[in-house]
Amino acid sequence: MKSYHHNVKNVAKDVHDFFHRTYNAIHVNGPVIDPDGLRDAGLMITCTHRSMADYYLLGMFLHEMGIGNLRFAAGDNLTKLPIIGPKFRAFGAFAIERDGAFKRSYIKRLCEQVVSMIEDNDSIIVFPEGGRSYHGNMLEIKGGVLAAAVVAQARNPQKKILILPIAFTYEHLYELPYFDLLEKGKNFRKRSNPFFKRWLGSILYFGADIAAVARLYINFKLGRKQGDIFIDYAAPLSITDIVDIKANYSPESKDELFAHKNSIQILGEAIRRKLLELYRLLPMHVVAYSVKQHPSLKRSDILQSIRGLVASLSRQNRNTASLKPLSDEQIFETGMKQLSFFKAVTVRGDSLKIIKPSIVDYFAAAI
């Protein structure tokens, strides 16, 4: 434990300085949380996943909030990296075997590992989508690590086990121009492919991330700001308030995980809804979606559709906090400015032109 706190102390200041020097501002929105009130509870932090920076940003945010004993569920592609991997593990990360995620025996071992951490009052950090979204939409929620929260609650009915949902929104996502290459590399790296294809996939996959990080670091050294970051979170949710574990238990099942299958599914669906509600929609999302809905690409048509779209999103309980104070014109102009950072769209007079369809598709997919 002493080694862990020493590692956290060493890295926390550097991470804080990097984020606050690299981005224009970090906006935090959520209720006041007393970390002392969480110390005797099992805590699982669930977060949206859009960037590799999520790990560091989330660690910084939770550390500054006063939440300790952080244990990150991280893909083994990250924990096995030279230099970074050992430091990340020392910071509290534990590896998730991506290729083992579909094996029942591995899921059971992982579940037991995480249940032990919860029983020790560690703060478990999981990105339940199982990886970064390369297309801008929220991915299917994976039940592997979430299952441990259900099992731990079932084994310890008197212990309070909580879920803390958090969503990050990046105005300028530094990996975005490299997602096509990352996805191609990821598909090539599948074990079912021949050795040469997997080898090429590793080069594409890690090369794309290295190029993205290098570009971010160069911009950092040159003092080029990367827009704003929004952190939106809700009050911790009790597992018992989300799902009735006892009522959903299937005693005839062949093992404990199958017995709690319904509860794990209900928990996953509830977390997905909450993360969608928290994920902050920015003008660029609205403009990108409107552009996709209006093939004419006329400025006047897109402007006319904005207010109705924002009202519809509000009725769906989506996070429109950054949209409501703006007029239709301001949403359009701000959205175009945000999209132009990626050189995705240009406008001349009443006509728009899509330069990079994949970028427009990415932001539209959030809606």
N, C-alpha and C positions, 0 to 999 in steps of 0.2 A: 504493500500500500504506500509506503514511503517513497519507493521508486516511482510509482504512478504519479503521486502528487508533485514530485520533483520534475518529472517530464512535462506535466501540465503547466507548471509554473514557468518552465523554460520556453515553451512554445507559445503560450497564450498571448504574451505581449507582441511577439513578432507577427502573429496572425492578425491581431487587432490592428496594428500599424499598417499592415499590407492592405487590408480591406478598406480602411478609412482613407488611405492614400490613393487607392486604385479606383474607387467608386465615388461619385458625386456625393451621395448620401445613402445611409441605411435607415429606412423607415420601419419602426417597430410598432405594431398595433395588436393589443390583446389585454386581457385583464391582469391585474396585479396578482402574482403568485408568490406565496410564502414558501421558500424552499425548506424551512424547518418543518412545515406541516407535511412534507413529502418523505421525510427521512425514514419513517417506519412503514412506509407503503412500498409496494412493488410498483415501479414506474417504467412504462414503455413509451418512448417518444417515437411517433410516426410522422414522417415528413415526405412531402412531394420530392421528386427527384428529376432535376433538369440539368444539373451540372456536377462535374467532379468537385467543384468548389463547395458544393453543399456540405460535404463532410467537415471542412474546416470552418465554414460559416456557422454551421449548426453547433459545432464544438465551442466556438467562441461565444455564441449567443447564450448557450446553456451555462457555460462557465461564468459568464458575467451576470447571469441570472442567479447564480449561487447553487446550481444543481451540480453535484459531484458524482464520482464513481461512474463515469461515462463509459459505456461499452458499445462500440460501433459494430454493427453487422455489416461487413464490407466484403465485396467480391474478392476471391483469391487472386484475380488478375491485378488487384491493387496491393494486397498485403504481401504478395510475392515479389513485388518490384524491388530491385536493388536500392539500397540507401533509404528510399522513402518507406518501403515496406516495414523494415524493422522498427523505424521510428513511429510509424503509424500504429503498429502492434503495441509498442511501449506506451502509446497514448491511450490505449484501451480497446483497440480494434480486435475483433475475432473474425476469422475467415469464413466465408460462405463459399462452398465449392459449387461453382456454377454448373459444372457438368454433372454434379451429383444431385442437383435439385429435384430431379425426377425419380430418384431412387428412394423407395419407401424406407429402406434400412438407414439411409443417410439422414432423411428427414427426422426419423425417430431419435437418432443420436444427437442431431442438432437441437431438437426440442428439449431433450434431457439436459443438454449443456446450458441452454438459455433458462430453463426452469431453475437450475441451481443458482444462476446469477440473480434471478428475481428473488429467490429465497434469501440470498445474501444482501438484498436491498441495493443491488447495482441498478444504475439507470440504463436501460437497454435502448439503444438507438437503432431504428430500423427504417429503411426506405422500402415500404411494402410493395412498390411496383416492381421490385426486383432488378431494376436497372434504369439508366437514363432514358427518357422518352426522346427518340430521334425524330418524331413527327409532330410533337407539340401537344398531343392528346394525353390524357391520363391513362396509363397502362392498367391491365388487369391486376388486381391485388393478389399477391402471392400469400398463401396461408402458412408457409413454413415457420417463420419466427413468430408470427401472430399466434400460432397454435400454442406456443409455450405460455402465453398469457392466460389462455383458457384453461390449460392443464394445471398451471400453478394456482389459479383461483379455485378450481375444482378440488385440488388436494388440500388447499388451505382456505376453507370458506370464511374464516374469521379475519383473514388478512385482506386489507384493502389493496387492490391492484388497479392501477390507474393508467389510462391512455392519454397522452398529451399530444394532440394533433397540431402540426405546424406546416405552413406552406410558404415557399420562397417564390418570388417573382423577380426575374432579372430584366431590366430594361434592355441591356446590351449583353446577351449571352455569348461569352467569348468562344465557346465550342461550336456554335451554330453553323458557321461556314464549313465545318469539317464533319458534320453528322453523316452525310452521304458516304464519305470514305470510312468513317467509323463503323457504320452499319454493314458495309460491304466486307470489311475486315472481320467483323464479328461473325458473319455468315460463313466466311471462308474457314474460320477457326473451329468449326464444329468437328467433333471427333469422328463423325462418319465420313468426313472428306479424306482424300489421300494426303500423305505427309507433305508433299510440295505445296498443295493448296492451303493446308493449315499453316505452314511456314510463311507463305505469302500473306495469309490473313493476319498473322501476328505482326508482320512488318507494317501492314496497312493500319491495323487497329492501334498499336502502340505509337506508330509514326504520326498518325493523325492527332492523337492526344498530345504528343510531344510538341508537334508544330503549333497546336492551339495554345499550350502553356507558354511556349517560347514567345509567341506573338503577344500574349498577355503580359509577360515579363518585360518585353521590350517597351510596350506602351507604358507600363509601370515606371520604368527607368526614365522614359521621356516625359513623364508627367501627363500622359493622355488619359483623361478620365473615361470610365466605362459606364456612364449613366448611373441610374439609381437601383437600389435593391429594396424590395419590400418583404418584410417578415410579418406574417399574420398568423396568430395562434389563438386557440380557444382555451377555456378553463379545462383542467384535467377531467376526463370522463371515467366514471367507475365502470369496470367490467360488468358488475351486477346490475347496473342501470341500463346497460346496452342489451344484455342477453340473459335469459333465464337458463343457466347452465344445467341445472338439475332437470328441468322440464324437457330439455332438448337432448338429454343423455340417452344413448342407445345401448343398453346392457348386453345385448346379444352380439355386439360387434366383436371382431377378432382381436382388436387391440385398442389401447386407450385413445389413440388419435382418431380411429374410425368411430369410436363411441362418442366423441365430441365433434364429429364432422359438421353437424348442423350449427352448433354454436360458433365454430370457427368461421363458417360461411357467413353467418349473421354478423359477426364482429367485423369481418372484412368488408362487407357491404356498408355497414355503418361508418367505418373509417373512410371508405371511398367517398361517401356522400359528404362527410365533414371536410375532407381535403378539397373537394370540388367547391364547397361553399367558401372555404378560406382562400383559395387561390385567387390572387388579385388580377382582375382584368384591366388592362391598360388601353389607352386609345389605339395603339398599334394592333391589338387583337380585334377591336371593333372594326377598324378600317380594313384590315386584311379580310375579315369575314364578309364585310359588305362588298369588297372588290370581287370576292369569289361568287357572291350572289348576283352580281350585276355585270354580265359579260360585255355590256355596252361600254363599260369603263368610263362612264360620264361622271364628272365631279358632282353635278347636280343630283344625279340619281343616288349616289352614295350618301350625300348629305341628307337627302330626304329620308333615307332608311335608318339613319343613326338613332334618332330618338325612340322609334318603335323598338329597335333592337335592345337598347339600354333598358327600356321599360320591361321588356320580356325577360331579360336576364335578372332584373330585380325581383320579378314575380317568381322566378326559379330559385331565389335566395342565393344567387351568385354574388361574389364580392365586387360590387361596382363603386366602391368608395372613392376611387380615383376618377370616376366618370361623372358622377352625379353633380359635382360643382361646376362642370364645364358645359358650355353651350355646344350645340351641334358643330358649329364652325370651329370651335376650339378643339373638340375631339378630332375632327378631320385634320386640322393643321398639325396638331401634336402627333397624331398617329402617322401622318406622312413623314414628319421629321424623324420619328423613331424608326420607321421602315427605311428611310433614306440612309440611316447609319450603315445599313447592310447593302446599300445600293440596290434595293429590291424593287422599288417603284419610283417612277418619275411622273410629274404632272406638268402639263402645259395648257394654260387656259382652262377649258372645261374637260380636257381629255387626260386620262391616265394611261400609263404604259407599264406593264409588268416586265421587269428586267430579270428577276430571279424568282421563278414560280415556286421553287421549293421553300424559299424563305416566307413567301406569302402564305403558302399552305401550312407551314409550321405554326404561325401565329393564329391563323384562322381556326386551326384544329383545337385550340384551347376553348373555343366556344362550341 
